[in-house]
């Protein structure tokens, strides 16, 4: 018998349901998931440090200014 504490949740679930016939699932690529999590962590850090924020009073004007700056580059 395998030591369950060394298995991930997915492996434990598979082992549990395999005797019932199991199920095939389409899973997202783990590389993409890891990249998404890293990106979210970087974005969250920008908000936590105050480097990014939201100023709703000037939001639309800021968006237009950013669009113009991108068009110039």
PyMOL Python script that loads the backbone (N, CA, C, O; Angstrom):
from pymol import cmd

cmd.read_pdbstr("""\
ATOM      1  N   UNK A   1       0.847  -1.185   0.000  1.00  0.00           N
ATOM      2  CA  UNK A   1       0.000   0.000   0.000  1.00  0.00           C
ATOM      3  C   UNK A   1       0.892   1.247   0.000  1.00  0.00           C
ATOM      4  O   UNK A   1       1.912   1.278   0.687  1.00  0.00           O
ATOM      5  N   UNK A   2       0.509   2.276  -0.769  1.00  0.00           N
ATOM      6  CA  UNK A   2       1.293   3.494  -0.890  1.00  0.00           C
ATOM      7  C   UNK A   2       1.025   4.420   0.286  1.00  0.00           C
ATOM      8  O   UNK A   2      -0.098   4.498   0.784  1.00  0.00           O
ATOM      9  N   UNK A   3       2.059   5.117   0.723  1.00  0.00           N
ATOM     10  CA  UNK A   3       1.906   6.094   1.786  1.00  0.00           C
ATOM     11  C   UNK A   3       1.183   7.312   1.224  1.00  0.00           C
ATOM     12  O   UNK A   3       1.751   8.038   0.409  1.00  0.00           O
ATOM     13  N   UNK A   4      -0.056   7.550   1.641  1.00  0.00           N
ATOM     14  CA  UNK A   4      -0.866   8.631   1.081  1.00  0.00           C
ATOM     15  C   UNK A   4      -0.311  10.013   1.393  1.00  0.00           C
ATOM     16  O   UNK A   4      -0.583  10.959   0.654  1.00  0.00           O
ATOM     17  N   UNK A   5       0.456  10.154   2.462  1.00  0.00           N
ATOM     18  CA  UNK A   5       0.975  11.475   2.797  1.00  0.00           C
ATOM     19  C   UNK A   5       2.001  11.949   1.770  1.00  0.00           C
ATOM     20  O   UNK A   5       2.280  13.146   1.690  1.00  0.00           O
ATOM     21  N   UNK A   6       2.573  11.021   0.972  1.00  0.00           N
ATOM     22  CA  UNK A   6       3.528  11.389  -0.067  1.00  0.00           C
ATOM     23  C   UNK A   6       2.857  11.651  -1.407  1.00  0.00           C
ATOM     24  O   UNK A   6       3.529  12.050  -2.359  1.00  0.00           O
ATOM     25  N   UNK A   7       1.543  11.435  -1.506  1.00  0.00           N
ATOM     26  CA  UNK A   7       0.822  11.632  -2.755  1.00  0.00           C
ATOM     27  C   UNK A   7       0.127  12.984  -2.763  1.00  0.00           C
ATOM     28  O   UNK A   7      -0.254  13.516  -1.721  1.00  0.00           O
ATOM     29  N   UNK A   8      -0.030  13.526  -3.969  1.00  0.00           N
ATOM     30  CA  UNK A   8      -0.803  14.759  -4.111  1.00  0.00           C
ATOM     31  C   UNK A   8      -2.289  14.460  -4.042  1.00  0.00           C
ATOM     32  O   UNK A   8      -2.701  13.300  -4.073  1.00  0.00           O
ATOM     33  N   UNK A   9      -3.081  15.496  -3.949  1.00  0.00           N
ATOM     34  CA  UNK A   9      -4.530  15.330  -3.845  1.00  0.00           C
ATOM     35  C   UNK A   9      -5.082  14.590  -5.056  1.00  0.00           C
ATOM     36  O   UNK A   9      -5.919  13.698  -4.911  1.00  0.00           O
ATOM     37  N   UNK A  10      -4.622  14.952  -6.246  1.00  0.00           N
ATOM     38  CA  UNK A  10      -5.121  14.293  -7.451  1.00  0.00           C
ATOM     39  C   UNK A  10      -4.830  12.808  -7.454  1.00  0.00           C
ATOM     40  O   UNK A  10      -5.683  12.008  -7.838  1.00  0.00           O
ATOM     41  N   UNK A  11      -3.627  12.429  -7.026  1.00  0.00           N
ATOM     42  CA  UNK A  11      -3.269  11.009  -6.967  1.00  0.00           C
ATOM     43  C   UNK A  11      -4.125  10.271  -5.954  1.00  0.00           C
ATOM     44  O   UNK A  11      -4.550   9.144  -6.206  1.00  0.00           O
ATOM     45  N   UNK A  12      -4.380  10.890  -4.819  1.00  0.00           N
ATOM     46  CA  UNK A  12      -5.217  10.242  -3.804  1.00  0.00           C
ATOM     47  C   UNK A  12      -6.654  10.084  -4.297  1.00  0.00           C
ATOM     48  O   UNK A  12      -7.287   9.056  -4.057  1.00  0.00           O
ATOM     49  N   UNK A  13      -7.171  11.112  -4.991  1.00  0.00           N
ATOM     50  CA  UNK A  13      -8.535  11.026  -5.526  1.00  0.00           C
ATOM     51  C   UNK A  13      -8.614   9.936  -6.591  1.00  0.00           C
ATOM     52  O   UNK A  13      -9.571   9.162  -6.627  1.00  0.00           O
ATOM     53  N   UNK A  14      -7.598   9.879  -7.461  1.00  0.00           N
ATOM     54  CA  UNK A  14      -7.578   8.845  -8.491  1.00  0.00           C
ATOM     55  C   UNK A  14      -7.604   7.459  -7.856  1.00  0.00           C
ATOM     56  O   UNK A  14      -8.378   6.597  -8.272  1.00  0.00           O
ATOM     57  N   UNK A  15      -6.762   7.244  -6.850  1.00  0.00           N
ATOM     58  CA  UNK A  15      -6.697   5.955  -6.172  1.00  0.00           C
ATOM     59  C   UNK A  15      -8.030   5.610  -5.519  1.00  0.00           C
ATOM     60  O   UNK A  15      -8.429   4.446  -5.482  1.00  0.00           O
ATOM     61  N   UNK A  16      -8.713   6.624  -5.005  1.00  0.00           N
ATOM     62  CA  UNK A  16      -9.990   6.392  -4.327  1.00  0.00           C
ATOM     63  C   UNK A  16     -11.082   5.981  -5.312  1.00  0.00           C
ATOM     64  O   UNK A  16     -11.865   5.074  -5.032  1.00  0.00           O
ATOM     65  N   UNK A  17     -11.132   6.654  -6.476  1.00  0.00           N
ATOM     66  CA  UNK A  17     -12.219   6.422  -7.417  1.00  0.00           C
ATOM     67  C   UNK A  17     -11.894   5.399  -8.499  1.00  0.00           C
ATOM     68  O   UNK A  17     -12.799   4.987  -9.225  1.00  0.00           O
ATOM     69  N   UNK A  18     -10.656   4.978  -8.635  1.00  0.00           N
ATOM     70  CA  UNK A  18     -10.272   4.007  -9.663  1.00  0.00           C
ATOM     71  C   UNK A  18     -11.089   2.714  -9.591  1.00  0.00           C
ATOM     72  O   UNK A  18     -11.498   2.205 -10.635  1.00  0.00           O
ATOM     73  N   UNK A  19     -11.342   2.165  -8.400  1.00  0.00           N
ATOM     74  CA  UNK A  19     -12.133   0.931  -8.340  1.00  0.00           C
ATOM     75  C   UNK A  19     -13.556   1.100  -8.883  1.00  0.00           C
ATOM     76  O   UNK A  19     -14.197   0.112  -9.243  1.00  0.00           O
ATOM     77  N   UNK A  20     -14.054   2.333  -8.947  1.00  0.00           N
ATOM     78  CA  UNK A  20     -15.408   2.590  -9.445  1.00  0.00           C
ATOM     79  C   UNK A  20     -15.424   2.822 -10.954  1.00  0.00           C
ATOM     80  O   UNK A  20     -16.483   3.061 -11.534  1.00  0.00           O
ATOM     81  N   UNK A  21     -14.275   2.755 -11.580  1.00  0.00           N
ATOM     82  CA  UNK A  21     -14.204   2.963 -13.029  1.00  0.00           C
ATOM     83  C   UNK A  21     -13.547   4.268 -13.399  1.00  0.00           C
ATOM     84  O   UNK A  21     -13.216   4.476 -14.566  1.00  0.00           O
ATOM     85  N   UNK A  22     -13.346   5.155 -12.444  1.00  0.00           N
ATOM     86  CA  UNK A  22     -12.665   6.413 -12.696  1.00  0.00           C
ATOM     87  C   UNK A  22     -13.419   7.304 -13.661  1.00  0.00           C
ATOM     88  O   UNK A  22     -14.568   7.034 -14.010  1.00  0.00           O
ATOM     89  N   UNK A  23     -12.764   8.360 -14.084  1.00  0.00           N
ATOM     90  CA  UNK A  23     -13.339   9.313 -15.028  1.00  0.00           C
ATOM     91  C   UNK A  23     -12.188  10.001 -15.746  1.00  0.00           C
ATOM     92  O   UNK A  23     -11.134  10.239 -15.157  1.00  0.00           O
ATOM     93  N   UNK A  24     -12.392  10.320 -17.021  1.00  0.00           N
ATOM     94  CA  UNK A  24     -11.382  11.056 -17.778  1.00  0.00           C
ATOM     95  C   UNK A  24     -11.728  12.534 -17.748  1.00  0.00           C
ATOM     96  O   UNK A  24     -12.848  12.923 -18.080  1.00  0.00           O
ATOM     97  N   UNK A  25     -10.783  13.345 -17.357  1.00  0.00           N
ATOM     98  CA  UNK A  25     -10.981  14.792 -17.286  1.00  0.00           C
ATOM     99  C   UNK A  25      -9.982  15.500 -18.191  1.00  0.00           C
ATOM    100  O   UNK A  25      -8.829  15.081 -18.303  1.00  0.00           O
ATOM    101  N   UNK A  26     -10.425  16.565 -18.829  1.00  0.00           N
ATOM    102  CA  UNK A  26      -9.514  17.426 -19.571  1.00  0.00           C
ATOM    103  C   UNK A  26      -8.904  18.411 -18.584  1.00  0.00           C
ATOM    104  O   UNK A  26      -9.607  19.252 -18.023  1.00  0.00           O
ATOM    105  N   UNK A  27      -7.611  18.309 -18.375  1.00  0.00           N
ATOM    106  CA  UNK A  27      -6.936  19.167 -17.412  1.00  0.00           C
ATOM    107  C   UNK A  27      -6.101  20.202 -18.137  1.00  0.00           C
ATOM    108  O   UNK A  27      -5.533  19.920 -19.193  1.00  0.00           O
ATOM    109  N   UNK A  28      -6.023  21.388 -17.582  1.00  0.00           N
ATOM    110  CA  UNK A  28      -5.196  22.427 -18.181  1.00  0.00           C
ATOM    111  C   UNK A  28      -3.722  22.071 -18.015  1.00  0.00           C
ATOM    112  O   UNK A  28      -3.347  21.327 -17.109  1.00  0.00           O
ATOM    113  N   UNK A  29      -2.909  22.606 -18.892  1.00  0.00           N
ATOM    114  CA  UNK A  29      -1.476  22.376 -18.853  1.00  0.00           C
ATOM    115  C   UNK A  29      -0.911  22.950 -17.562  1.00  0.00           C
ATOM    116  O   UNK A  29      -1.150  24.116 -17.248  1.00  0.00           O
ATOM    117  N   UNK A  30      -0.170  22.154 -16.815  1.00  0.00           N
ATOM    118  CA  UNK A  30       0.372  22.607 -15.532  1.00  0.00           C
ATOM    119  C   UNK A  30       1.365  23.751 -15.713  1.00  0.00           C
ATOM    120  O   UNK A  30       1.501  24.597 -14.829  1.00  0.00           O
ATOM    121  N   UNK A  31       2.062  23.784 -16.850  1.00  0.00           N
ATOM    122  CA  UNK A  31       2.986  24.882 -17.125  1.00  0.00           C
ATOM    123  C   UNK A  31       2.249  26.208 -17.239  1.00  0.00           C
ATOM    124  O   UNK A  31       2.715  27.231 -16.736  1.00  0.00           O
ATOM    125  N   UNK A  32       1.086  26.186 -17.908  1.00  0.00           N
ATOM    126  CA  UNK A  32       0.282  27.398 -18.026  1.00  0.00           C
ATOM    127  C   UNK A  32      -0.237  27.824 -16.661  1.00  0.00           C
ATOM    128  O   UNK A  32      -0.245  29.012 -16.340  1.00  0.00           O
ATOM    129  N   UNK A  33      -0.667  26.864 -15.863  1.00  0.00           N
ATOM    130  CA  UNK A  33      -1.175  27.166 -14.526  1.00  0.00           C
ATOM    131  C   UNK A  33      -0.088  27.819 -13.675  1.00  0.00           C
ATOM    132  O   UNK A  33      -0.339  28.812 -12.991  1.00  0.00           O
ATOM    133  N   UNK A  34       1.106  27.263 -13.721  1.00  0.00           N
ATOM    134  CA  UNK A  34       2.207  27.825 -12.936  1.00  0.00           C
ATOM    135  C   UNK A  34       2.525  29.240 -13.397  1.00  0.00           C
ATOM    136  O   UNK A  34       2.771  30.119 -12.571  1.00  0.00           O
ATOM    137  N   UNK A  35       2.522  29.469 -14.708  1.00  0.00           N
ATOM    138  CA  UNK A  35       2.798  30.809 -15.238  1.00  0.00           C
ATOM    139  C   UNK A  35       1.713  31.790 -14.804  1.00  0.00           C
ATOM    140  O   UNK A  35       2.012  32.932 -14.456  1.00  0.00           O
ATOM    141  N   UNK A  36       0.438  31.345 -14.824  1.00  0.00           N
ATOM    142  CA  UNK A  36      -0.662  32.209 -14.384  1.00  0.00           C
ATOM    143  C   UNK A  36      -0.516  32.571 -12.906  1.00  0.00           C
ATOM    144  O   UNK A  36      -0.730  33.720 -12.520  1.00  0.00           O
ATOM    145  N   UNK A  37      -0.156  31.601 -12.095  1.00  0.00           N
ATOM    146  CA  UNK A  37       0.000  31.865 -10.660  1.00  0.00           C
ATOM    147  C   UNK A  37       1.147  32.838 -10.402  1.00  0.00           C
ATOM    148  O   UNK A  37       1.038  33.714  -9.544  1.00  0.00           O
ATOM    149  N   UNK A  38       2.243  32.687 -11.140  1.00  0.00           N
ATOM    150  CA  UNK A  38       3.370  33.608 -10.984  1.00  0.00           C
ATOM    151  C   UNK A  38       2.977  35.020 -11.394  1.00  0.00           C
ATOM    152  O   UNK A  38       3.326  35.987 -10.717  1.00  0.00           O
ATOM    153  N   UNK A  39       2.244  35.140 -12.508  1.00  0.00           N
ATOM    154  CA  UNK A  39       1.794  36.460 -12.976  1.00  0.00           C
ATOM    155  C   UNK A  39       0.866  37.102 -11.951  1.00  0.00           C
ATOM    156  O   UNK A  39       0.998  38.289 -11.655  1.00  0.00           O
ATOM    157  N   UNK A  40      -0.061  36.336 -11.412  1.00  0.00           N
ATOM    158  CA  UNK A  40      -0.988  36.873 -10.406  1.00  0.00           C
ATOM    159  C   UNK A  40      -0.238  37.321  -9.157  1.00  0.00           C
ATOM    160  O   UNK A  40      -0.581  38.340  -8.557  1.00  0.00           O
ATOM    161  N   UNK A  41       0.777  36.569  -8.768  1.00  0.00           N
ATOM    162  CA  UNK A  41       1.572  36.954  -7.594  1.00  0.00           C
ATOM    163  C   UNK A  41       2.307  38.261  -7.848  1.00  0.00           C
ATOM    164  O   UNK A  41       2.374  39.115  -6.964  1.00  0.00           O
ATOM    165  N   UNK A  42       2.868  38.429  -9.067  1.00  0.00           N
ATOM    166  CA  UNK A  42       3.567  39.685  -9.389  1.00  0.00           C
ATOM    167  C   UNK A  42       2.606  40.871  -9.383  1.00  0.00           C
ATOM    168  O   UNK A  42       2.930  41.939  -8.864  1.00  0.00           O
ATOM    169  N   UNK A  43       1.418  40.674  -9.965  1.00  0.00           N
ATOM    170  CA  UNK A  43       0.421  41.748  -9.993  1.00  0.00           C
ATOM    171  C   UNK A  43      -0.029  42.097  -8.575  1.00  0.00           C
ATOM    172  O   UNK A  43      -0.126  43.274  -8.227  1.00  0.00           O
ATOM    173  N   UNK A  44      -0.301  41.087  -7.762  1.00  0.00           N
ATOM    174  CA  UNK A  44      -0.723  41.331  -6.381  1.00  0.00           C
ATOM    175  C   UNK A  44       0.346  42.105  -5.621  1.00  0.00           C
ATOM    176  O   UNK A  44       0.031  43.013  -4.852  1.00  0.00           O
ATOM    177  N   UNK A  45       1.609  41.746  -5.835  1.00  0.00           N
ATOM    178  CA  UNK A  45       2.703  42.430  -5.151  1.00  0.00           C
ATOM    179  C   UNK A  45       2.748  43.908  -5.532  1.00  0.00           C
ATOM    180  O   UNK A  45       3.061  44.749  -4.689  1.00  0.00           O
ATOM    181  N   UNK A  46       2.442  44.237  -6.782  1.00  0.00           N
ATOM    182  CA  UNK A  46       2.425  45.639  -7.211  1.00  0.00           C
ATOM    183  C   UNK A  46       1.360  46.435  -6.459  1.00  0.00           C
ATOM    184  O   UNK A  46       1.582  47.597  -6.116  1.00  0.00           O
ATOM    185  N   UNK A  47       0.209  45.818  -6.204  1.00  0.00           N
ATOM    186  CA  UNK A  47      -0.834  46.502  -5.445  1.00  0.00           C
ATOM    187  C   UNK A  47      -0.459  46.617  -3.965  1.00  0.00           C
ATOM    188  O   UNK A  47      -0.688  47.652  -3.340  1.00  0.00           O
ATOM    189  N   UNK A  48       0.117  45.550  -3.412  1.00  0.00           N
ATOM    190  CA  UNK A  48       0.485  45.539  -1.996  1.00  0.00           C
ATOM    191  C   UNK A  48       1.541  46.602  -1.714  1.00  0.00           C
ATOM    192  O   UNK A  48       1.471  47.288  -0.694  1.00  0.00           O
ATOM    193  N   UNK A  49       2.513  46.743  -2.603  1.00  0.00           N
ATOM    194  CA  UNK A  49       3.582  47.716  -2.385  1.00  0.00           C
ATOM    195  C   UNK A  49       3.154  49.139  -2.703  1.00  0.00           C
ATOM    196  O   UNK A  49       3.862  50.092  -2.377  1.00  0.00           O
ATOM    197  N   UNK A  50       1.989  49.284  -3.344  1.00  0.00           N
ATOM    198  CA  UNK A  50       1.525  50.624  -3.692  1.00  0.00           C
ATOM    199  C   UNK A  50       2.038  51.104  -5.039  1.00  0.00           C
ATOM    200  O   UNK A  50       1.750  52.229  -5.447  1.00  0.00           O
ATOM    201  N   UNK A  51       2.807  50.249  -5.743  1.00  0.00           N
ATOM    202  CA  UNK A  51       3.282  50.631  -7.070  1.00  0.00           C
ATOM    203  C   UNK A  51       2.138  50.744  -8.058  1.00  0.00           C
ATOM    204  O   UNK A  51       2.206  51.534  -9.000  1.00  0.00           O
ATOM    205  N   UNK A  52       1.094  49.967  -7.855  1.00  0.00           N
ATOM    206  CA  UNK A  52      -0.112  50.041  -8.673  1.00  0.00           C
ATOM    207  C   UNK A  52      -1.269  50.371  -7.751  1.00  0.00           C
ATOM    208  O   UNK A  52      -1.252  50.036  -6.566  1.00  0.00           O
ATOM    209  N   UNK A  53      -2.254  51.018  -8.297  1.00  0.00           N
ATOM    210  CA  UNK A  53      -3.449  51.322  -7.530  1.00  0.00           C
ATOM    211  C   UNK A  53      -4.565  51.723  -8.471  1.00  0.00           C
ATOM    212  O   UNK A  53      -4.408  51.675  -9.691  1.00  0.00           O
ATOM    213  N   UNK A  54      -5.664  52.107  -7.914  1.00  0.00           N
ATOM    214  CA  UNK A  54      -6.817  52.500  -8.700  1.00  0.00           C
ATOM    215  C   UNK A  54      -7.296  53.852  -8.203  1.00  0.00           C
ATOM    216  O   UNK A  54      -7.629  54.025  -7.031  1.00  0.00           O
ATOM    217  N   UNK A  55      -7.324  54.795  -9.118  1.00  0.00           N
ATOM    218  CA  UNK A  55      -7.883  56.103  -8.817  1.00  0.00           C
ATOM    219  C   UNK A  55      -9.096  56.276  -9.717  1.00  0.00           C
ATOM    220  O   UNK A  55      -8.957  56.689 -10.868  1.00  0.00           O
ATOM    221  N   UNK A  56     -10.271  55.970  -9.214  1.00  0.00           N
ATOM    222  CA  UNK A  56     -11.468  55.933 -10.040  1.00  0.00           C
ATOM    223  C   UNK A  56     -11.892  57.305 -10.548  1.00  0.00           C
ATOM    224  O   UNK A  56     -12.574  57.398 -11.569  1.00  0.00           O
ATOM    225  N   UNK A  57     -11.506  58.359  -9.862  1.00  0.00           N
ATOM    226  CA  UNK A  57     -11.916  59.696 -10.284  1.00  0.00           C
ATOM    227  C   UNK A  57     -11.320  60.055 -11.643  1.00  0.00           C
ATOM    228  O   UNK A  57     -11.950  60.775 -12.417  1.00  0.00           O
ATOM    229  N   UNK A  58     -10.139  59.576 -11.939  1.00  0.00           N
ATOM    230  CA  UNK A  58      -9.483  59.919 -13.206  1.00  0.00           C
ATOM    231  C   UNK A  58      -9.317  58.702 -14.114  1.00  0.00           C
ATOM    232  O   UNK A  58      -8.516  58.740 -15.048  1.00  0.00           O
ATOM    233  N   UNK A  59     -10.056  57.629 -13.857  1.00  0.00           N
ATOM    234  CA  UNK A  59      -9.866  56.371 -14.569  1.00  0.00           C
ATOM    235  C   UNK A  59      -9.995  56.528 -16.086  1.00  0.00           C
ATOM    236  O   UNK A  59      -9.100  56.116 -16.824  1.00  0.00           O
ATOM    237  N   UNK A  60     -11.098  57.120 -16.562  1.00  0.00           N
ATOM    238  CA  UNK A  60     -11.315  57.231 -18.003  1.00  0.00           C
ATOM    239  C   UNK A  60     -10.277  58.129 -18.659  1.00  0.00           C
ATOM    240  O   UNK A  60      -9.786  57.815 -19.744  1.00  0.00           O
ATOM    241  N   UNK A  61      -9.940  59.227 -18.024  1.00  0.00           N
ATOM    242  CA  UNK A  61      -8.920  60.119 -18.584  1.00  0.00           C
ATOM    243  C   UNK A  61      -7.563  59.423 -18.627  1.00  0.00           C
ATOM    244  O   UNK A  61      -6.815  59.579 -19.592  1.00  0.00           O
ATOM    245  N   UNK A  62      -7.246  58.660 -17.593  1.00  0.00           N
ATOM    246  CA  UNK A  62      -5.984  57.916 -17.555  1.00  0.00           C
ATOM    247  C   UNK A  62      -5.945  56.860 -18.660  1.00  0.00           C
ATOM    248  O   UNK A  62      -4.912  56.657 -19.299  1.00  0.00           O
ATOM    249  N   UNK A  63      -7.078  56.192 -18.877  1.00  0.00           N
ATOM    250  CA  UNK A  63      -7.127  55.189 -19.947  1.00  0.00           C
ATOM    251  C   UNK A  63      -6.863  55.835 -21.299  1.00  0.00           C
ATOM    252  O   UNK A  63      -6.093  55.303 -22.099  1.00  0.00           O
ATOM    253  N   UNK A  64      -7.486  56.962 -21.560  1.00  0.00           N
ATOM    254  CA  UNK A  64      -7.295  57.654 -22.832  1.00  0.00           C
ATOM    255  C   UNK A  64      -5.846  58.099 -22.993  1.00  0.00           C
ATOM    256  O   UNK A  64      -5.279  57.968 -24.078  1.00  0.00           O
ATOM    257  N   UNK A  65      -5.248  58.616 -21.945  1.00  0.00           N
ATOM    258  CA  UNK A  65      -3.851  59.046 -21.993  1.00  0.00           C
ATOM    259  C   UNK A  65      -2.939  57.859 -22.293  1.00  0.00           C
ATOM    260  O   UNK A  65      -2.002  57.977 -23.083  1.00  0.00           O
ATOM    261  N   UNK A  66      -3.214  56.716 -21.662  1.00  0.00           N
ATOM    262  CA  UNK A  66      -2.410  55.515 -21.906  1.00  0.00           C
ATOM    263  C   UNK A  66      -2.572  55.027 -23.342  1.00  0.00           C
ATOM    264  O   UNK A  66      -1.598  54.598 -23.962  1.00  0.00           O
ATOM    265  N   UNK A  67      -3.805  55.088 -23.882  1.00  0.00           N
ATOM    266  CA  UNK A  67      -4.016  54.691 -25.272  1.00  0.00           C
ATOM    267  C   UNK A  67      -3.232  55.589 -26.223  1.00  0.00           C
ATOM    268  O   UNK A  67      -2.648  55.107 -27.193  1.00  0.00           O
ATOM    269  N   UNK A  68      -3.217  56.881 -25.950  1.00  0.00           N
ATOM    270  CA  UNK A  68      -2.474  57.812 -26.791  1.00  0.00           C
ATOM    271  C   UNK A  68      -0.969  57.548 -26.707  1.00  0.00           C
ATOM    272  O   UNK A  68      -0.270  57.593 -27.719  1.00  0.00           O
ATOM    273  N   UNK A  69      -0.479  57.276 -25.504  1.00  0.00           N
ATOM    274  CA  UNK A  69       0.945  56.980 -25.347  1.00  0.00           C
ATOM    275  C   UNK A  69       1.335  55.699 -26.092  1.00  0.00           C
ATOM    276  O   UNK A  69       2.401  55.636 -26.704  1.00  0.00           O
ATOM    277  N   UNK A  70       0.474  54.686 -26.039  1.00  0.00           N
ATOM    278  CA  UNK A  70       0.763  53.434 -26.756  1.00  0.00           C
ATOM    279  C   UNK A  70       0.737  53.642 -28.259  1.00  0.00           C
ATOM    280  O   UNK A  70       1.519  53.026 -28.984  1.00  0.00           O
ATOM    281  N   UNK A  71      -0.161  54.509 -28.741  1.00  0.00           N
ATOM    282  CA  UNK A  71      -0.249  54.780 -30.178  1.00  0.00           C
ATOM    283  C   UNK A  71       0.998  55.512 -30.668  1.00  0.00           C
ATOM    284  O   UNK A  71       1.386  55.361 -31.827  1.00  0.00           O
ATOM    285  N   UNK A  72       1.623  56.299 -29.805  1.00  0.00           N
ATOM    286  CA  UNK A  72       2.826  57.051 -30.184  1.00  0.00           C
ATOM    287  C   UNK A  72       4.059  56.174 -30.239  1.00  0.00           C
ATOM    288  O   UNK A  72       5.029  56.509 -30.918  1.00  0.00           O
ATOM    289  N   UNK A  73       4.034  55.050 -29.530  1.00  0.00           N
ATOM    290  CA  UNK A  73       5.228  54.184 -29.504  1.00  0.00           C
ATOM    291  C   UNK A  73       5.208  53.129 -30.576  1.00  0.00           C
ATOM    292  O   UNK A  73       6.142  52.333 -30.675  1.00  0.00           O
TER     293      UNK A  73
END
""", "prot")
cmd.dss("prot")
cmd.show_as("cartoon", "prot")
cmd.util.cbc("prot")
cmd.orient("prot")
